[in-house]
Amino acid sequence: MAYANYTSETVGSKGEELYRQQLRAKVEPQHKGRFLALDIETGDYEIDDDELTSMTSLLEKRPVAVIYSLRIGARSVHRIGFRISAPTS
């Protein structure tokens, strides 16, 4: 398994570095808010509106991909928490 050679910290730092140096300027203008799955070993990537679909598409191309995933143009992939609005009459 490809992940055996990497810690989660290594995947994260290498993925962020590749994204920042090679992909950000290329993908952010037209794909902001979508999900990017990036193979940190090859630089191959897939973009989709759905996070799982982007990863699945990448794995179809390269079954042993070591994947770093992010939401394009966002500081984090997911939010934790919620907001409840009081009903208005």
Sequence and secondary structure as in RCSB ss.txt:
>XXXX:A:sequence
MAYANYTSETVGSKGEELYRQQLRAKVEPQHKGRFLALDIETGDYEIDDDELTSMTSLLEKRPVAVIYSLRIGAR
SVHRIGFRISAPTS
>XXXX:A:secstr
 GGGG  HHHHHHHHHHHIIIIIHHHHHHHHTTSEEEEETTT  EEEESSHHHHHHHHHHH TT  EEEEETT S
 S            
